[in-house]
Amino acid sequence: MARLQLCTDNRLLLLTPWTYQYRPTNEEITVAQCKAMNCIAQAICQTKDDWWKK
Protein backbone atom coordinates (compact mmCIF):
# COMPACT_ATOMS: atom_id res chain seq x y z
CA MET A 1 0.00 0.00 0.00
CA ALA A 2 1.38 3.42 -0.90
CA ARG A 3 2.36 5.82 1.89
CA LEU A 4 -0.16 8.40 0.70
CA GLN A 5 -2.99 5.88 1.00
CA LEU A 6 -1.81 4.86 4.47
CA CYS A 7 -1.89 8.53 5.52
CA THR A 8 -5.35 8.91 4.02
CA ASP A 9 -6.51 5.88 6.01
CA ASN A 10 -5.07 7.37 9.24
CA ARG A 11 -2.61 4.49 9.51
CA LEU A 12 0.63 6.41 8.93
CA LEU A 13 1.93 9.77 10.07
CA LEU A 14 4.95 11.22 8.33
CA LEU A 15 6.87 13.74 10.42
CA THR A 16 9.55 15.93 8.97
CA PRO A 17 10.81 19.43 9.70
CA TRP A 18 11.93 19.87 6.12
CA THR A 19 10.14 20.97 2.99
CA TYR A 20 9.08 18.06 0.81
CA GLN A 21 11.57 16.98 -1.80
CA TYR A 22 11.49 13.89 -3.99
CA ARG A 23 13.95 11.15 -3.05
CA PRO A 24 14.48 7.77 -4.62
CA THR A 25 12.99 4.99 -2.48
CA ASN A 26 16.39 3.52 -1.68
CA GLU A 27 17.91 6.79 -0.43
CA GLU A 28 18.54 6.66 3.31
CA ILE A 29 18.14 9.52 5.78
CA THR A 30 21.11 10.77 7.74
CA VAL A 31 21.65 10.20 11.46
CA ALA A 32 21.06 13.91 12.08
CA GLN A 33 17.74 13.81 10.20
CA CYS A 34 16.66 10.71 12.10
CA LYS A 35 17.49 12.28 15.46
CA ALA A 36 15.65 15.47 14.53
CA MET A 37 12.53 13.54 13.52
CA ASN A 38 12.71 11.48 16.72
CA CYS A 39 12.85 14.68 18.77
CA ILE A 40 9.81 16.07 16.94
CA ALA A 41 7.84 12.86 17.47
CA GLN A 42 8.89 12.80 21.13
CA ALA A 43 7.71 16.38 21.63
CA ILE A 44 4.38 15.72 19.92
CA CYS A 45 3.79 12.55 21.96
CA GLN A 46 5.12 14.21 25.13
CA THR A 47 7.21 11.16 26.00
CA LYS A 48 10.40 10.96 27.99
CA ASP A 49 13.66 10.07 26.28
CA ASP A 50 13.70 6.61 27.90
CA TRP A 51 10.66 5.26 25.99
CA TRP A 52 12.87 2.90 23.98
CA LYS A 53 14.31 1.21 27.08
CA LYS A 54 10.98 -0.35 28.07
PyMOL commands that set and color helices and strands:
alter all, ss='L'
color gray80, all
select helices_A, chain A and resi 3-8+31-45+51-53
alter helices_A, ss='H'
color red, helices_A
deselect
rebuild
show_as cartoon
